[in-house]
Amino acid sequence: MSDARRLAGDRLGAALRDSRARTLALVADLDEAQWNVPEQAGINPIAWELAHLAWFGEFWVLRGPHRATADGFIEAARPARIAGPDALHDSARLAHADRWRHRWPDRASLFATLQAQLGACVEAIPDSADDAALYWHRLALFHEDMHGEAFVWLRAALGWPAPAGIAAPVACGRRERLRLPGGPVSIGRAASEPGFAFDNEVEAHVVELAPFEIDSVPVDNAAFLAFVTAGGYDEPALWPGAAGTWLSAHGLAHPGRWRRGSGGWQARWFDRWCSLDPHGPVVHVSAFEAEAWCRWAGRRLPRAAEWEQAAQSAPGFEWGGSVWEWTADPFRPWPGFTPGPYRDYSQPWFESHRELRGGSFAAHRRLHDRRYRNFFLPGRSDVFAGFRSASRRP
């Protein structure tokens, strides 16, 4: 959605309502047992996550101005009227494990809070196209879109039915090697560019790339299965350092959501085991698994700058609506990085996380932007991540 970063007025209000409707649809069908999700890494209690969404919108849109306190947290000038207190609803203040220790309101109360917050935030949309004035509403929109995808991967991780409207990623096209010339390329967003930008996307800067090849589409299941059947998970040379530690801890011989049945290989799709689609993109693999495949195939993961340049300039480069794609780069600040008002969006995760590009089938199209930098720990395989490969041109 090319103009998603410039939404304003009624269109912005409609997008906020659309995002909220999707959020509620992703949890409305859950029974009481499902509502009380077990504590585990990578997911949140559903009630906390909904309460957090209501708090986030009110905090940033309605309670400003904001300031950083001596303890590093952000404080709002106005008190909470709809969703609070801050100490329980701010993800920076409430530790992940503690989100299971609090008694949250029932779903009817939460839905009423969400409705009140949304109505107040939509009513507060300024009658202006000024980017600074619209920043908070746009931030709330994209933040909720991200949590919508998180609800989808929660359902997949726990083996619940796929939510309505979620279909398996489409089959990859024929994988070809695209040849790019390299040279100086500009990546990122200029601070002066109109529209919304996440802090880690700014400032645009020049990177020198050597000539390279990059796959036209993500690696498919058939190509990854060849690695599995060749014993790729049993070859230590393909899993150096942290990758070997990760593999030893998980004890895998194939992706965690694959199994070999009497009729052949299968992959788990939410609550069902399905025949492995050889043409579909491999998904639910960690960065370590992606790199092991690349070593086995004599390839490598693309640098984030290579991926962005290919998305911008290479005919035949297909991306979005499939999987998030691991890159070779740690998630790092770009030259001149300055934290945005939402200081905890990027800064706490630099260096420890790995950068991904693209856009998964479960992410709203508003999030699909060639310059959008996603990031996860490299050992995560519960998210909708796959990869494509690259190499230096001879």
N, C-alpha and C positions, 0 to 999 in steps of 0.2 A: 504494500500500500504506500505509494510513493509520497503522498502528502500527509501521512499520519503524524509526522513531527510538526506540522503546521495547523493542526486542527484548532478551531476557534468557534466561539458563539454556539449556535444551535447544533452544529456538527460535533463539537466537542462534548456538549451535553448528551447527545445521542450516543457517542462512543462510550462515555462513562456509564450510561444506562445499559448499553450492550455488554460491557465488561462485567458489570454486576449481575446481569441476568445469567451470563455464562457461569459465573462463580456459583450462584445459587443452584443452577441446574446440575452442576457437578457433584453436589452433596445432598440435594433434596430427596433423592431416592434411597438414601442409606438408612438401614434400620438402626435400632439403638445399639446393638452389639458393634456394628461397623462404626457408628458415631464415636465410640470410645476406642480409638485406635491404640494398639500397643505401643509402648515407648520403644523407639529405635532411631538410629541415626538416619538423617536424610528426610524425615517427615516430621510434621508437627501435629499436636492434637487439633482436630478439626475445629472445635469450639474456640481454641486460642487463635487459630489462624483467621477465622472469621472476625473475631473481636479485634484482632490486630489490623485487619483491613479497614474496619470502621474507624478505629483510632487513627490510623495513618492518614486517611483522608481528612478527618477533622483537624488533626494536629498541624498538618502542613498547609492546608487550604484556609482554615478558619481561625487559627489561633496565633498567627504571626503578629509582630515580627519575632524572629528566633535569635538565640545567641548561644554560643558555646560556654559551658560552665567550667569551673576550675577542674572538675573531675573528668572532663572530656565528653560529657553528654550534651545534648542539645535541649535547651529550655525554651518553651513558648511563653510569650507575654500574656496570653489570655488563658484562663482555666478551661478544663474540659467541661462541656455541657452535655455531650452525647455519649462519648466513649472514653473511658479512663478507669483507673488512674494510669499515668505514664509509666510508673514503675512496673506495672504488670503487662502492659500492651506494647511497649517499645522493645523490639527484638535486641537492641543493643544493651538494654538494662536487665532483661530477664533471661537468664541462662537457659539453654535448650532443655536440659533435664528438669528445670524448675517449672516448665510449662505444663508438666503432668502433675505438679504438686498442688495446684490451685483448683478450687471448685468454680467452674465457669458457668455462666447463665445457660438455661435451657435453650433449645434451638428457636422456639417461638420468640423469646426475648431477644436473642441475637438477631433474628431476622428483622424485628421491629427496630432495633438499634441501627442496623445496616440501612434500612429504609429511611430513617430519619436523617442519618448522616449523608446519604446520597442526595436526598432532596435539598438539604441545606447547602451542600457543595455545588450542586447544579445551579441553584438559585444565585450563588455567589460568583458565577462565571462573569468576568468583566465584559462590558460591551466595548471590546477593544481587540485589536489584532496584535497588540504589543507582546513580544515574546516574554519579556520580564514579567509582565502582569499575568500571563497565562502559564508561567513555569510550573507553579504548584499543582494546578489542575492536570496538566500533562504528566507531571511526575506521578500523581496519584493514579492516572489511567494506566500508564505502562507498568507501574508497580503491581496493580491488580491483575493485569494480563499475565505477569510472571507468576503470580500466585495461582492463577487459573491453570497454567501448565503444571505447577507443583501438585495441584489436586489430581490431575490426570496421572502423573507418575506415582502418586501415592496409591491410587487404585490399582495400577499395574503392579507395583511392588508387593501389595498385599493380596494379589490374586483375586480382586473383585471384578465384576463385569465391566467391560468398557463403557464409558458414558455415551449417551446418544450423540451422534454426530462425529464420533472419533473413528476413523477408519485407518487400517494399516497403511504405512507409507507406500506410495506407488512404486512400481518396479523401476529400477534404474534403467536408463537407456544403455546403449552400447558404450563401454568404457574406452575412450580414446585418449591418447596423450597429446595434450595441447602444448605447443611450443611458444614460449614467450621470450622476448629479447632481453629482458632485464634493463639495467640502466637506472637512472634516478627516477623515482616515482613518489608521488605525494599520497600519503594516507592520512586518514582521520578527518576531522571536521574543523574548519576554521572557526575561531570564536566569533567572527563577524557573520557567519552564515546564518540566514534566517531559520527560525524553527527551534525545536527543543533538541538539546544534546545532553547525553550523560557525561559526567565529568571525565571519565576515562577515554572518551572519544576526542577530546580537545587537548592539545592544539594540533591542527594539521601540520605535518612535517615531512621532510624528504628522506627517503630511505634508498640506499644504493643496492640494487638487486643484481646478482649474476644471472645470466641467461638460464632458464629453467624449463622443465616440463612439469605439467600437472594434469591429473586425471580430469576428464570432462564431467564425471559423475562420481558419487561416493562408491566405495568398494562394496560389492554385493555379497550375498550369502554364499554363493557358489565359490567365489574366490577365497573367502575366508574358510569355507569348509575344506578346501584343498590344503590349506595350512594346518587345520586340525588333524585331518587324516594322515598327513605327512609326519605327524608327531611334533608339531611346532611347540606345543605346551611342555614337551619333555626335553627340549634342547636348551640347556643352560646358557649357551652363548647368545641366545635370542632375548634373554631376560637379565641384563646386567643390573647391578646396583639395586636401586629402590624397586625396580620391576621384579627382580628375583625375590626380594623380601615380600612384596605384595602377592606374588604367585604362591609362594610357600605358605603364607598365611591363609590363602583362600583354597588351596588344594585343588585347583581346577585342571581339567584336561580338555576343556572346551568352554565357550561362553556359558555363564551361569544360568541362562534361561534357555539353553539347548539341552536336548536329551536324545539318545539313540533308542528308538523303539523298534518293534518287530517289523514295522513297515518302512523304516528308514528314519532319517533325522527329523526332529520336530523342534519347534520353538514355542515358548509360552507367550500367548497373546492375552493379557489380562487373566481371565479365569479359565482359558481354554488352551489345550495343546493342539497346535496345528502343524501340518506338514511344512517343513522348511521351504520357503519360496526361494528358489535359487537366484531369481532375478531381483528380489527385494534387497534394499540396503541392509547391511549388517548393522544391528542396533543393540544397545545395552552392552557395549564393550567399553572397557576403560582405556585411558590413554596408553597404559602399559601394554595392553593387548594389541592396540592399534600399532604401536611401535614395534612389537615383536613380529607382527605380520609384515611390516615394512622391511625389517631386517631380513626376514626369510625371503622376501620377494626381490631383494636388492633395490629397495626404494626407501623413502623416508616420508615423514609427515611434512606437509608444507609449512613454511613460516607464515605467520598471520599476514604479513605484508604481501607475500606472494599470493595468498588466497584473495586478499582484497583487490590486488591489481588484476588478477584473473577475472574476478567477478565484475570488475569495471570495464575491462577491455578485451577479453577473449571470447570471440564468437564460439558458441557451443558449450560454454561453461554453465552447467545446470546446477542450481542450488535453490534451497528454500522449499518447505513443505515436505521434506524428507527426514533428515536427521540433523542435529547439531554436529559439527565436525571438529574433532580434535586438531589442534595445530601443534607445531613443535615448540612453541614459545611459552615460557612462564608468563603468567598475567602480571604485567609490570606497568608502572606509570610511564607515560610518555614525557619527552622533554618539556619542561615548563608546567608539569601537572600541578593543578591547584584543586583541592577538594571542593566539591560543590556544597551547597547548603545542607544536603543530606550527606553528611561527612562519612557515614559508615557504609555507603553504597559500594565503594571501590577500595578505599585505603586499607581497611583491615585485611584484605585478601591478597594483596600484592605479594608476589614471590611464592607463596605456598600453593596457589591455585594455578591451573593451566588454562590457557585461552582457547575458546572455541568460536567458530564462525558459522554463519548460515542461518538456519531456522528449522525447527522440527515440525512434524505434522501436528503436534499437540500445542504448539505455540501459536497464538493469534497472529494473523498476517501483519498486524500493526508492528510487531516486533521484528519482522523480517526486513533487515536493512544491511546492505553489504558492509557498512562500517560499524555495525553493532558488535560489541565485544562481550561475549558470554564467558563465564569462567566457573570452573568446578575443580575440586581436588582431583588429581590425575587417577586416583584409584576408584572414582565413582563409576559404577556401571548400572545404577538404577535409573539414571536419567536417559533421555532419548538421544544418545550420542553414538555416532559412527565416525567415519573418517574417509578421506580420499588420500591418495599418495602423490608424491612428487619426486623429482630428482634434478640434479644439476645437468644441464644440457652438455653433451660431449662437444 
